[in-house]
Amino acid sequence: MPFRDECGVFGICHQAEASRQTYLGLYALQHRGQEAAGICSGDEQGLHLHKSQGYVADVFTEAVLDALPGDAAIGHTRYSTTGGNVASAAHPFLIHGRFGQVALCHNGNLTNTEALRTRLIADGHTFTSPSDSEVLLALINRAQADNLEDALVAALRETQGAYSLLILTEDALIAARDPHGFRPLGMGHLGETVAFSSETCAFDLVGAQYERDVQPGEMVVVSRRTGEIRSWFPLPKVQPRPCVFEHIYFARPDSLVYGRSVMVARREMGRRLALRHPVEADLVVPVPDSGVSAALGYSEQSGISFDFGIIRNHYVGRTFIEPKQTIRSFGVKVKLNPVRHLLAGKRVVLVDDSIVRGTTSKKIVQMVREAGAREVHMRIACPPTTHSCFYGIDTPKRQHLIASYMSLAEITAFVEADTLGYLDLEDLEGCMGDQDGQNFCYACFTGDYPVVPG
């Protein structure tokens, strides 16, 4: 089964320390993926690649970065979704084919990968990984075209689904975004340097100025030799439907995504949640970290005091050694810990970004109660998640999404909250300035998929 890639991409051109700047960009995007990281750089001698499983700071050392020379680079930090975490699926992918050396990294998920892979294998292609990104490279290399740009367009016309791409060649750095614009991709400048990133927080770290988004369906080509920037829209035009979940959960709150402040959107979600689901309580407590901005908005609107009644351990790695003796809810406790003196005897409004399976929410409510809370009222800063995402956000199969088979009353009882309130879809649209409800993808709440899953 192919992998979905929920991840972050960063690229830079005309920068003397391109690989080091890309390393910093990936460091800022670490929250988008913790399983693997990679950088491909380019100089007069060709393209140079290093990638491995692990955190950005562990994968790249001074010696490794010294071995990635050149004034252009692309990088990727990956979170494995469908299929799990294997070394062969780390990005970027690099081939030496009909158009010379070509490196590619990809944020998103192609929905027709299985059919494309089956056809390519029948034609004699051998794959080295289960990643849909390698399928894209194979399509580019086999396209009936005279140059790489035309080959890329031909390949993208065969694909369906979500992609924000960065491609590095011997001549250019290319950025491309699918016509619906499902996944974000921003463009920035630092003098003559051109940079691309999944989120603007990476521009902040390297000192680049955010200029604009790569538009849905747009391809931007930066010449490595002349610095010329060309842009065009080679794919059929459709209604853009960027993923609203970036603002609900995935992106860092200090980023601009789709040109909108993530923090401002989340605080507005909290305010509207307080208006829609008021409750008498003593304390508003966020589930860290993604619930913080919405909890602030809820507190501001309701007048109920805000405090960090749960503390997150930010140093939990990908694996840890569990105790031999069973400890109740250990998996949650190793990441989250209640502040007992704040919670004891209080009526608590617990604000989180979403409920997926419901098992983690249940354990958090239990933890807050065990810390002495008198009441726990759960508030969720998005509508019920009832459908799976096929465009690059990691959600389980629909039968594992609690809101797809339980009523509100049943979910409330399952998570053991006194009350439970979700943000309405209409309120979410209002938070995003989407007055007609047609400018973002809400498929995980509605089942209305802009691209039918393959």
C-alpha positions as CSV (number, residue, x, y, z in Angstrom):
1,M,0.0,0.0,0.0
2,P,1.4,3.5,-0.9
3,F,2.3,5.9,1.8
4,R,0.5,9.2,2.5
5,D,3.0,11.9,3.2
6,E,2.0,14.3,5.9
7,C,5.1,16.4,6.1
8,G,7.0,19.7,5.5
9,V,9.0,20.8,2.5
10,F,11.6,23.6,2.2
11,G,13.7,24.8,-0.7
12,I,16.1,27.6,-1.4
13,C,18.0,28.9,-4.5
14,H,20.8,31.4,-4.9
15,Q,22.1,31.0,-1.3
16,A,25.7,30.3,-0.6
17,E,24.9,28.0,2.3
18,A,21.8,26.4,0.8
19,S,22.0,23.1,2.7
20,R,22.4,24.8,6.0
21,Q,19.5,27.2,5.4
22,T,17.4,24.2,4.4
23,Y,18.4,22.5,7.6
24,L,17.2,25.5,9.5
25,G,14.0,25.5,7.5
26,L,13.3,21.9,8.2
27,Y,14.1,22.5,11.9
28,A,11.3,25.0,12.0
29,L,9.0,22.5,10.2
30,Q,9.9,19.6,12.5
31,H,6.3,19.5,13.9
32,R,5.1,18.5,10.4
33,G,7.0,15.2,10.6
34,Q,9.3,13.4,13.0
35,E,10.0,10.1,11.3
36,A,12.6,11.0,8.6
37,A,14.4,14.0,7.1
38,G,16.4,14.6,4.0
39,I,18.2,17.3,2.0
40,C,19.4,17.4,-1.6
41,S,21.7,20.2,-2.7
42,G,23.2,21.2,-6.0
43,D,26.5,22.7,-7.2
44,E,28.5,22.6,-10.4
45,Q,29.3,18.9,-9.9
46,G,25.7,17.8,-9.7
47,L,23.2,17.0,-7.0
48,H,24.1,15.6,-3.5
49,L,21.7,13.8,-1.3
50,H,21.5,12.8,2.4
51,K,18.4,11.4,4.1
52,S,17.7,9.1,7.0
53,Q,15.1,8.2,9.6
54,G,15.0,10.4,12.7
55,Y,14.7,14.1,13.8
56,V,16.3,16.8,11.7
57,A,18.9,17.6,14.3
58,D,19.9,13.9,14.5
59,V,20.0,13.3,10.8
60,F,22.2,16.3,9.9
61,T,25.6,17.0,11.5
62,E,28.2,19.5,10.5
63,A,30.0,16.8,8.5
64,V,26.9,15.8,6.7
65,L,26.1,19.4,5.8
66,D,29.6,20.0,4.6
67,A,29.0,17.1,2.2
68,L,26.0,18.9,0.7
69,P,27.6,21.8,-1.1
70,G,25.9,24.3,-3.5
71,D,23.7,27.3,-3.8
72,A,20.4,25.5,-4.1
73,A,18.7,22.8,-2.0
74,I,15.4,21.2,-1.2
75,G,14.5,19.4,2.0
76,H,11.8,17.3,3.6
77,T,10.7,16.2,7.0
78,R,8.4,13.3,7.0
79,Y,5.6,11.8,9.1
80,S,4.7,8.3,8.0
81,T,1.0,7.7,7.7
82,T,-0.4,4.9,5.6
83,G,2.0,2.0,5.5
84,G,4.2,2.9,8.5
85,N,7.7,4.2,8.8
86,V,10.4,2.7,6.6
87,A,13.8,4.1,5.5
88,S,13.1,3.7,1.8
89,A,10.2,6.2,1.9
90,A,12.4,9.1,3.2
91,H,12.5,12.2,0.9
92,P,13.9,13.7,-1.3
93,F,14.0,11.1,-4.1
94,L,16.8,11.4,-6.6
95,I,17.1,9.8,-10.0
96,H,19.5,10.2,-12.9
97,G,17.3,9.7,-16.0
98,R,16.3,11.1,-19.3
99,F,16.5,14.7,-18.1
100,G,19.7,14.4,-16.0
101,Q,19.6,14.4,-12.2
102,V,16.2,15.2,-10.7
103,A,15.4,15.3,-7.0
104,L,11.8,15.6,-5.7
105,C,10.1,16.0,-2.4
106,H,6.4,16.0,-1.9
107,N,3.8,17.0,0.7
108,G,0.4,15.5,0.1
109,N,-1.1,12.2,-1.2
110,L,-2.0,11.1,-4.7
111,T,-5.3,9.3,-4.7
112,N,-4.7,7.3,-7.9
113,T,-1.3,5.9,-7.0
114,E,-2.3,2.2,-7.0
115,A,-3.5,2.4,-10.7
116,L,-0.4,4.4,-11.7
117,R,2.0,2.1,-9.9
118,T,0.4,-1.0,-11.4
119,R,0.7,0.4,-14.9
120,L,4.3,1.4,-14.4
121,I,5.3,-2.0,-13.0
122,A,3.6,-3.7,-16.0
123,D,5.7,-1.4,-18.2
124,G,8.8,-2.7,-16.5
125,H,9.5,0.0,-13.9
126,T,11.0,-1.2,-10.6
127,F,10.2,0.8,-7.5
128,T,12.5,1.1,-4.5
129,S,9.9,2.3,-2.0
130,P,6.1,2.3,-1.4
131,S,5.9,6.1,-1.7
132,D,3.6,7.8,-4.2
133,S,6.4,10.4,-4.7
134,E,8.5,7.9,-6.4
135,V,5.6,7.2,-8.8
136,L,5.7,10.9,-9.7
137,L,9.4,10.7,-10.6
138,A,8.8,7.6,-12.7
139,L,6.0,9.4,-14.6
140,I,8.3,12.4,-15.2
141,N,11.1,10.1,-16.5
142,R,8.8,8.2,-18.9
143,A,6.8,11.2,-20.2
144,Q,6.7,11.8,-23.9
145,A,8.3,15.3,-23.7
146,D,11.4,17.1,-24.9
147,N,12.3,18.8,-21.6
148,L,11.8,18.3,-17.9
149,E,9.2,21.1,-17.5
150,D,6.9,19.6,-20.2
151,A,7.5,16.1,-18.7
152,L,6.5,17.4,-15.3
153,V,3.3,18.9,-16.6
154,A,2.5,15.6,-18.5
155,A,3.1,13.6,-15.3
156,L,0.9,15.9,-13.2
157,R,-1.9,15.7,-15.7
158,E,-2.0,11.9,-15.0
159,T,-2.2,12.3,-11.2
160,Q,-5.1,13.0,-8.9
161,G,-5.1,14.2,-5.3
162,A,-2.8,16.5,-3.3
163,Y,0.7,17.7,-3.9
164,S,2.9,20.6,-3.0
165,L,6.2,19.7,-4.8
166,L,9.7,21.0,-4.8
167,I,12.0,19.7,-7.6
168,L,15.7,20.4,-7.9
169,T,17.5,19.8,-11.2
170,E,20.9,20.7,-12.5
171,D,19.3,23.9,-14.0
172,A,16.4,24.9,-11.8
173,L,14.4,24.8,-8.6
174,I,10.8,24.1,-9.4
175,A,7.8,24.5,-7.1
176,A,4.3,23.2,-8.0
177,R,0.9,22.9,-6.3
178,D,-2.1,20.9,-7.2
179,P,-5.1,22.7,-8.8
180,H,-7.2,22.4,-5.6
181,G,-4.3,23.7,-3.5
182,F,-4.9,21.1,-0.8
183,R,-1.5,21.4,0.9
184,P,0.2,24.8,1.6
185,L,3.3,26.1,-0.1
186,G,4.6,29.7,0.4
187,M,7.2,31.7,-1.4
188,G,9.7,34.1,0.1
189,H,12.8,36.2,-0.6
190,L,16.0,37.2,1.1
191,G,17.7,39.6,-1.3
192,E,18.4,37.6,-4.4
193,T,17.6,34.3,-2.6
194,V,14.3,32.7,-3.4
195,A,12.8,30.2,-0.8
196,F,9.7,28.0,-0.6
197,S,8.2,26.5,2.5
198,S,5.1,24.6,3.8
199,E,4.8,27.3,6.5
200,T,6.1,30.8,7.0
201,C,7.6,30.0,10.4
202,A,10.6,28.5,8.4
203,F,11.0,31.9,6.6
204,D,11.2,33.6,10.0
205,L,14.0,31.4,11.1
206,V,16.2,31.9,8.0
207,G,15.4,35.6,7.7
208,A,13.4,35.4,4.5
209,Q,10.4,37.6,3.8
210,Y,7.1,35.9,3.0
211,E,6.0,37.2,-0.4
212,R,3.0,35.1,-1.4
213,D,1.7,31.6,-1.8
214,V,2.4,29.4,-4.8
215,Q,-1.1,29.4,-6.2
216,P,-3.2,26.3,-6.7
217,G,-2.3,24.9,-10.1
218,E,0.7,27.1,-10.4
219,M,4.3,26.1,-11.4
220,V,7.2,28.4,-10.5
221,V,10.6,27.8,-12.0
222,V,13.7,29.5,-10.6
223,S,16.7,29.4,-12.9
224,R,19.8,28.3,-11.0
225,R,22.0,30.1,-13.6
226,T,20.3,33.4,-14.2
227,G,18.0,33.8,-11.3
228,E,15.0,34.3,-13.6
229,I,11.7,33.4,-12.1
230,R,8.9,32.1,-14.4
231,S,5.4,31.2,-13.4
232,W,2.5,29.7,-15.3
233,F,-0.7,27.6,-14.8
234,P,-0.4,24.5,-17.0
235,L,-3.2,22.4,-15.4
236,P,-7.0,22.7,-15.8
237,K,-8.5,25.3,-13.5
238,V,-10.8,24.1,-10.7
239,Q,-12.2,25.6,-7.5
240,P,-9.4,25.8,-4.9
241,R,-10.1,23.8,-1.8
242,P,-7.1,24.1,0.6
243,C,-7.2,21.9,3.7
244,V,-8.9,23.6,6.6
245,F,-7.3,21.2,9.1
246,E,-4.0,23.1,8.7
247,H,-5.5,25.9,10.7
248,I,-7.3,23.7,13.1
249,Y,-4.4,21.5,14.1
250,F,-1.5,20.8,11.8
251,A,0.3,24.1,11.3
252,R,2.3,26.0,13.9
253,P,0.3,28.9,15.4
254,D,3.0,31.5,14.5
255,S,2.7,30.7,10.8
256,L,0.7,32.2,8.0
257,V,-0.9,29.4,6.0
258,Y,-2.8,30.3,2.8
259,G,-2.0,33.8,3.7
260,R,-4.0,33.7,7.0
261,S,-2.7,33.7,10.5
262,V,-3.1,30.3,12.2
263,M,-3.2,31.8,15.7
264,V,-5.9,34.4,14.8
265,A,-8.0,31.7,13.2
266,R,-7.7,29.4,16.2
267,R,-8.5,32.1,18.7
268,E,-11.6,32.9,16.7
269,M,-12.6,29.2,16.7
270,G,-12.4,29.4,20.5
271,R,-14.5,32.5,20.7
272,R,-17.2,31.0,18.6
273,L,-17.0,27.8,20.5
274,A,-17.7,29.8,23.7
275,L,-20.7,31.5,22.1
276,R,-22.1,28.2,20.7
277,H,-21.4,26.1,23.9
278,P,-21.3,28.2,27.0
279,V,-21.0,26.6,30.4
280,E,-20.6,27.7,34.0
281,A,-17.0,26.9,35.0
282,D,-14.0,28.1,37.0
283,L,-11.1,27.4,34.6
284,V,-10.4,27.0,30.9
285,V,-7.6,24.5,30.3
286,P,-6.1,23.7,26.8
287,V,-4.9,20.3,25.8
288,P,-1.4,21.3,24.8
289,D,-0.2,22.3,22.4
290,S,-2.7,22.6,19.6
291,G,-5.6,23.5,21.9
292,V,-3.9,26.6,23.4
293,S,-5.0,29.3,20.9
294,A,-8.6,28.1,20.9
295,A,-8.6,27.9,24.7
296,L,-7.4,31.5,24.9
297,G,-10.3,32.5,22.6
298,Y,-12.8,30.6,24.7
299,S,-11.5,32.3,27.8
300,E,-11.6,35.8,26.3
301,Q,-15.1,35.3,25.1
302,S,-16.5,33.6,28.1
303,G,-14.7,35.6,30.8
304,I,-13.6,32.3,32.5
305,S,-10.0,32.3,33.7
306,F,-7.4,30.6,31.5
307,D,-4.5,28.5,32.9
308,F,-2.1,25.8,31.8
309,G,-3.7,23.0,33.9
310,I,-1.9,20.3,31.7
311,I,1.8,20.5,30.9
312,R,3.2,18.7,27.9
313,N,6.6,17.0,27.9
314,H,8.2,18.3,24.7
315,Y,11.1,15.9,24.8
316,V,9.3,12.7,24.2
317,G,11.0,10.9,21.4
318,R,9.5,8.5,18.8
319,T,10.0,5.6,21.1
320,F,10.4,5.1,24.9
321,I,10.8,2.2,27.3
322,E,7.5,1.4,29.0
323,P,7.6,0.2,32.6
324,K,7.2,-3.6,33.1
325,Q,4.5,-3.0,35.6
326,T,1.3,-1.7,34.0
327,I,0.6,2.0,34.7
328,R,-2.9,3.2,33.8
329,S,-2.9,5.5,30.7
330,F,0.9,5.5,30.6
331,G,1.0,6.5,26.9
332,V,-0.8,9.8,27.7
333,K,1.0,10.4,31.0
334,V,4.4,10.3,29.4
335,K,3.4,13.2,27.2
336,L,0.9,15.1,29.4
337,N,0.8,15.8,33.1
338,P,-1.9,17.6,35.1
339,V,-1.1,20.5,37.5
340,R,-3.1,19.3,40.4
341,H,-3.2,22.4,42.5
342,L,-4.8,24.3,39.6
343,L,-7.4,21.6,38.9
344,A,-8.4,20.4,42.3
345,G,-12.0,21.2,43.1
346,K,-12.5,23.2,39.9
347,R,-15.1,23.0,37.2
348,V,-12.9,22.7,34.1
349,V,-13.5,23.6,30.4
350,L,-11.1,21.3,28.6
351,V,-10.4,22.7,25.1
352,D,-8.8,20.5,22.3
353,D,-8.5,20.9,18.6
354,S,-10.3,17.6,17.6
355,I,-11.5,14.2,18.7
356,V,-10.5,11.4,16.3
357,R,-10.8,7.9,17.8
358,G,-11.8,9.2,21.2
359,T,-9.4,7.0,23.2
360,T,-6.9,9.8,23.9
361,S,-9.6,12.2,24.9
362,K,-11.0,9.7,27.3
363,K,-7.6,9.3,29.0
364,I,-7.1,13.0,29.3
365,V,-10.5,13.5,30.9
366,Q,-9.8,10.7,33.3
367,M,-6.4,12.3,34.1
368,V,-8.0,15.7,34.8
369,R,-10.6,14.1,37.1
370,E,-8.0,12.1,38.9
371,A,-6.2,15.4,39.5
372,G,-9.3,16.6,41.5
373,A,-11.4,18.4,39.0
374,R,-15.0,18.5,40.1
375,E,-16.5,18.8,36.6
376,V,-14.9,18.4,33.1
377,H,-16.6,20.1,30.2
378,M,-14.9,19.2,26.9
379,R,-15.0,21.7,24.0
380,I,-13.7,20.8,20.5
381,A,-12.5,23.6,18.2
382,C,-13.8,21.9,15.0
383,P,-16.9,19.9,13.9
384,P,-17.1,16.1,14.4
385,T,-14.5,14.3,12.3
386,T,-16.7,11.8,10.5
387,H,-14.7,11.0,7.3
388,S,-11.1,10.0,6.5
389,C,-8.7,12.4,4.7
390,F,-7.2,11.2,1.4
391,Y,-5.1,14.3,0.8
392,G,-2.2,14.0,3.2
393,I,-3.5,14.5,6.8
394,D,-3.2,11.3,8.9
395,T,-6.7,10.2,9.9
396,P,-7.8,6.6,10.4
397,K,-10.2,4.6,8.3
398,R,-13.7,5.9,8.7
399,Q,-14.8,3.0,10.9
400,H,-12.3,4.1,13.5
401,L,-13.5,7.7,13.7
402,I,-15.7,7.9,16.8
403,A,-18.0,10.6,15.4
404,S,-18.8,8.4,12.3
405,Y,-20.6,5.8,14.5
406,M,-21.5,7.5,17.8
407,S,-24.0,10.3,18.6
408,L,-22.9,13.3,20.6
409,A,-24.5,11.8,23.7
410,E,-22.6,8.6,23.1
411,I,-19.3,10.3,22.6
412,T,-19.8,12.4,25.7
413,A,-20.4,9.2,27.7
414,F,-17.4,7.4,26.1
415,V,-14.9,10.2,27.0
416,E,-16.5,10.5,30.4
417,A,-17.1,14.3,30.1
418,D,-19.9,16.1,31.9
419,T,-20.7,17.9,28.7
420,L,-19.2,18.0,25.2
421,G,-19.5,20.7,22.5
422,Y,-18.1,20.8,19.0
423,L,-17.7,23.9,16.8
424,D,-20.4,24.0,14.1
425,L,-19.3,23.9,10.5
426,E,-20.9,27.2,9.9
427,D,-18.9,28.7,12.7
428,L,-15.7,27.2,11.2
429,E,-16.4,28.7,7.8
430,G,-16.9,32.0,9.5
431,C,-13.5,31.7,11.3
432,M,-11.9,31.2,7.9
433,G,-13.7,34.0,6.2
434,D,-15.4,31.5,3.9
435,Q,-18.9,33.0,3.6
436,D,-20.2,30.5,1.0
437,G,-18.5,27.5,2.4
438,Q,-16.8,26.7,-0.9
439,N,-13.2,28.0,-0.4
440,F,-11.7,25.2,1.8
441,C,-11.8,21.5,1.9
442,Y,-14.1,20.3,4.8
443,A,-14.3,16.7,3.6
444,C,-13.2,15.2,6.9
445,F,-16.4,16.8,8.4
446,T,-18.8,16.4,5.5
447,G,-17.7,13.6,3.2
448,D,-17.8,16.0,0.3
449,Y,-14.5,15.1,-1.4
450,P,-13.3,17.5,-4.1
451,V,-11.3,14.6,-5.7
452,V,-13.0,11.2,-5.4
453,P,-10.6,8.9,-3.5
454,G,-9.2,6.3,-5.9
